[in-house]
Amino acid sequence: MTAHMNDEVAEQSTAEQKVDGPVRSSATPRDREPERFAQVKEEPAQRAGDTEQSAQALWRSTKTSEWHIGGRTLTSRFFLGTAAYPSPQVLQDAIQASGAQVVTMGLRRQLAHGAEAGDFFALIQATGAHLLPNTAGCHTAREAITLAHMARELFDTTWIKLEVVGDAHTLQPDPFELLTAATQLVKDGFEVFPYCMDDLVSCQRLLDAGCNILMPWGAPIGSGQGLVNPGALRTLRARLPGVPLIVDAGIGSPADAVQAMELGLDAVLLNSAVAHAVDPVRMARAFKLGIASGRLAYEAGLMPRQDMAVASTPVAGHPILL
């Protein structure tokens, strides 16, 4: 009888091994409980994407979509200036952290440094970003035109950010000299990026002159005031729907950049907000994320603002259960 019972136990043990795998004779249900609990905890974490590979896939899926400007295809909508950084290394690191594919440089100011200018140009080229030379510091159309031609010879690019200062205090563009310079440079084969006011009529005149891109200011250069006249920028976007608009100057924080992108502008150009930050590299990354976030919000469609409250959970016409 005892031998028969032992045979039945052995057969049952063998069947359990086939179904559930090896069973340790010393393990009790209490001993095995932590293993089952650990397995249950791991699965939701993996499904939620708690792995390095899935995190990278998520980042790729939320990256800014491709867009076209001046004959080039870009994924970044962040244009970065290169002046006033603590060191060349910090500048390089900031460009890398920003993800910017276009950087701008004041040709006139760099040429004033003589032989050091060549080293600076090489530093910019080493980042792999496309160079957008600018005519900062020019006060007449003639100066700006001359400098633009020098930039084309030096860097073999037809891109030029056209700046013609009209007021020494605000550094506000001179709309008349700007238009004169833009008209000539377009005839000379340049892709002109005019730094202009947010005035609709002035912008229309620049388009009539052959400009394909506009760079309206947000506020005076280096002021950090943000968008002082968002209504004007909103009007430009509404009236010039097919024109690339890059807000330029006055941006002080990533929140300003988010606001510009939510208005539907195509890109943001800034310098001082990153260069003058306590940590320029981290600030460059903050702007990168802000610009991408603002663009994504614009593409998703922001809810309209209203003057009165609207209940998020309407109850009219439904019984209230107490």
C-alpha positions in Angstrom: 0.0 0.0 0.0 2.8 2.4 0.9 4.7 1.5 -2.2 1.6 2.2 -4.3 1.2 5.7 -2.7 4.8 6.5 -3.4 4.4 5.7 -7.1 1.4 8.0 -7.3 3.3 10.9 -5.7 6.3 10.4 -8.1 3.9 10.4 -11.1 2.2 13.6 -9.9 5.6 15.3 -9.4 6.7 14.3 -12.9 3.5 15.8 -14.4 4.0 19.1 -12.5 7.5 19.3 -13.9 6.2 18.9 -17.5 3.6 21.6 -17.0 5.2 24.2 -14.7 8.8 23.4 -15.0 11.2 22.2 -12.2 9.7 22.3 -8.7 12.0 22.6 -5.7 10.8 20.4 -3.0 11.9 22.8 -0.3 9.9 25.8 -1.8 6.6 26.7 -0.2 3.8 28.9 -1.7 5.1 31.8 0.5 8.6 31.4 -0.9 7.4 31.5 -4.5 5.1 34.5 -4.0 7.9 37.2 -4.4 8.9 35.7 -7.8 5.4 36.0 -9.1 5.1 39.6 -7.8 8.4 40.6 -9.4 7.2 39.3 -12.8 3.9 41.2 -12.6 5.8 44.4 -11.8 8.3 44.1 -14.7 5.7 43.7 -17.4 3.9 47.1 -17.1 7.2 48.9 -16.9 8.3 47.3 -20.2 5.0 48.0 -21.9 5.2 51.6 -20.8 8.5 52.0 -22.6 10.8 52.0 -19.6 13.9 51.0 -21.7 16.6 53.1 -23.4 15.6 51.8 -26.8 11.9 52.7 -26.5 12.8 56.1 -25.0 14.8 56.9 -28.0 12.0 55.8 -30.3 9.6 58.1 -28.4 12.0 61.0 -28.8 12.3 60.3 -32.6 8.5 60.3 -32.9 8.1 63.7 -31.2 10.9 65.4 -33.2 10.0 68.5 -35.2 8.9 67.5 -38.7 11.0 68.5 -41.7 10.5 71.9 -43.3 12.1 73.7 -46.2 13.7 77.1 -46.3 16.1 78.8 -48.8 16.5 75.6 -50.8 17.4 73.5 -47.7 15.5 70.8 -45.7 15.8 71.2 -42.0 14.4 69.4 -39.0 15.4 72.0 -36.3 13.5 75.3 -36.1 16.1 76.8 -33.9 18.6 79.3 -35.4 21.4 80.2 -33.0 23.7 83.2 -32.9 27.4 82.8 -32.1 28.4 86.1 -30.3 29.4 86.7 -26.6 29.9 83.2 -25.4 32.3 82.6 -22.5 34.6 80.5 -24.6 34.8 78.7 -28.0 34.3 75.4 -26.3 31.1 76.6 -24.6 29.9 77.9 -28.0 30.5 74.5 -29.6 28.8 72.6 -26.8 25.8 75.0 -26.9 25.4 74.5 -30.7 25.5 70.8 -30.1 22.9 70.9 -27.3 20.6 73.2 -29.2 20.3 70.9 -32.2 20.5 74.0 -34.4 21.3 73.3 -38.0 21.7 77.0 -38.9 24.0 79.4 -37.0 24.4 83.1 -37.7 27.6 85.2 -37.4 28.3 88.9 -37.6 30.8 89.1 -40.4 31.8 92.7 -39.8 32.5 92.2 -36.1 34.5 89.1 -36.8 36.6 90.7 -39.5 37.6 93.3 -37.0 39.6 90.6 -35.1 41.9 90.0 -37.9 43.7 86.7 -38.0 41.5 85.3 -35.2 38.5 85.5 -37.5 39.8 82.5 -39.6 40.0 80.3 -36.5 36.4 81.4 -35.5 35.1 80.5 -39.0 36.7 77.1 -38.8 35.2 76.5 -35.3 31.7 77.2 -36.7 32.3 75.0 -39.8 33.4 72.1 -37.5 30.0 72.0 -35.9 28.4 70.9 -39.2 25.8 73.7 -39.0 24.9 75.7 -42.0 26.3 79.3 -41.8 24.1 82.3 -42.1 26.4 85.3 -42.3 24.8 88.6 -41.2 25.5 92.3 -41.9 25.1 93.4 -38.3 26.6 96.8 -37.6 25.7 98.3 -41.0 23.8 101.6 -41.2 23.4 102.0 -44.9 22.3 99.9 -47.8 25.7 100.4 -49.5 27.6 99.0 -46.5 25.3 96.0 -46.2 25.5 95.2 -49.9 29.3 95.3 -49.8 29.5 93.0 -46.8 27.0 90.5 -48.3 29.3 90.1 -51.3 32.3 89.6 -49.1 30.4 86.9 -47.2 29.5 85.1 -50.4 33.1 85.0 -51.5 34.4 83.8 -48.1 31.8 81.1 -47.3 30.5 80.2 -50.8 26.9 80.7 -49.7 24.2 82.9 -51.1 22.4 83.1 -47.8 22.6 86.4 -46.0 20.9 87.8 -43.0 20.4 91.4 -43.9 20.6 93.9 -41.1 20.6 97.7 -41.6 20.4 99.6 -38.3 18.2 102.7 -38.3 18.4 103.7 -34.6 21.4 103.4 -32.4 19.4 103.2 -29.2 16.9 100.5 -30.1 18.9 99.0 -33.0 15.6 99.1 -34.9 16.0 98.3 -38.6 15.8 101.1 -41.1 12.9 100.1 -43.3 14.0 102.3 -46.2 17.7 101.3 -46.4 16.7 97.7 -45.7 14.4 97.6 -48.7 17.0 99.2 -50.9 19.6 96.7 -49.9 17.2 93.7 -50.2 16.2 94.8 -53.7 19.7 94.9 -55.0 20.9 91.7 -53.2 18.0 89.7 -54.6 19.0 90.9 -58.1 22.5 89.8 -57.3 21.3 86.2 -56.6 21.2 86.2 -52.8 18.7 84.4 -50.6 18.0 87.3 -48.4 16.8 86.9 -44.8 15.8 90.5 -43.9 15.7 91.4 -40.2 12.7 93.7 -40.2 10.0 95.2 -38.1 6.7 93.4 -37.4 4.9 95.9 -39.7 2.7 94.2 -42.3 3.2 96.8 -45.0 7.0 96.9 -44.7 7.0 93.1 -44.8 4.9 93.1 -48.0 7.3 95.5 -49.6 10.2 93.2 -48.9 8.3 90.3 -50.5 7.6 92.5 -53.5 11.3 93.1 -53.8 11.9 89.4 -54.1 12.6 88.2 -50.6 11.2 84.8 -49.8 11.8 84.8 -46.1 11.1 87.4 -43.3 12.7 87.8 -39.9 10.4 90.2 -37.9 11.7 91.2 -34.5 10.1 90.2 -31.2 11.7 93.1 -29.3 14.9 95.2 -29.5 18.0 93.1 -29.9 19.5 91.7 -26.7 16.7 93.2 -24.5 15.2 89.9 -23.4 11.7 91.5 -23.4 10.0 88.6 -25.3 7.3 89.3 -27.8 6.3 92.9 -27.2 3.6 92.9 -29.9 2.3 89.3 -30.4 -0.8 90.8 -32.1 1.4 92.1 -35.0 3.1 88.7 -35.4 -0.3 87.0 -35.4 -1.4 89.3 -38.2 1.7 88.6 -40.2 1.1 84.8 -39.9 -2.5 85.2 -40.9 -1.9 87.6 -43.9 1.3 85.8 -45.2 0.4 82.2 -44.8 2.9 80.8 -47.3 6.0 82.9 -46.2 8.6 81.5 -43.8 8.6 83.7 -40.7 11.5 83.6 -38.3 11.1 85.7 -35.1 14.4 87.4 -34.5 15.7 89.4 -31.5 14.3 90.1 -28.0 13.7 86.5 -26.9 14.6 86.2 -23.3 13.4 82.8 -22.1 12.2 79.5 -23.6 8.6 80.6 -22.7 9.0 83.4 -25.3 10.1 80.9 -27.9 7.1 78.7 -27.1 4.8 81.7 -27.5 6.3 82.5 -30.9 5.9 79.0 -32.2 2.4 78.7 -30.9 1.5 81.7 -33.0 2.6 79.7 -36.0 5.9 81.3 -36.8 8.3 78.9 -38.5 11.4 79.3 -36.5 13.2 81.3 -33.8 16.6 83.0 -34.0 18.3 84.1 -30.8 21.7 84.7 -29.3 21.9 86.6 -26.0 19.4 84.5 -24.1 21.7 81.5 -24.5 25.1 83.2 -24.5 24.4 85.3 -21.4 22.8 82.4 -19.4 24.6 81.1 -16.3 24.8 77.8 -18.1 24.6 78.4 -21.9 24.7 74.7 -22.8 21.8 73.8 -20.6 19.9 76.9 -21.7 20.5 75.9 -25.4 18.8 72.6 -24.7 16.0 74.3 -22.9 15.3 76.4 -25.9 15.5 73.4 -28.2 12.8 71.6 -26.2 10.7 74.8 -25.9 10.7 75.4 -29.7 9.8 71.8 -30.5 7.0 71.9 -27.9 5.6 75.2 -29.2 5.6 73.9 -32.8 3.9 70.6 -31.8 1.2 72.6 -29.9 0.6 74.8 -33.0 0.3 71.7 -35.2 -2.0 70.0 -32.7 -4.3 73.0 -32.7 -4.7 75.1 -29.5 -8.2 75.5 -28.0 -9.7 78.9 -28.5 -9.7 81.4 -25.6 -13.1 82.5 -24.2 -14.3 85.3 -22.0 -16.4 83.0 -19.8 -16.0 79.7 -18.0 -17.0 76.5 -19.8 -17.5 73.5 -17.7 -15.2 70.7 -18.7 -17.8 68.1 -17.6 -21.3 69.3 -18.7 -24.1 68.1 -16.5 -27.1 69.9 -18.2 -29.8 67.4 -19.1 -28.3 64.6 -17.0 -29.7 63.3 -13.6 -27.6 64.1 -10.6 -27.1 61.1 -8.4 -26.5 61.8 -4.7 
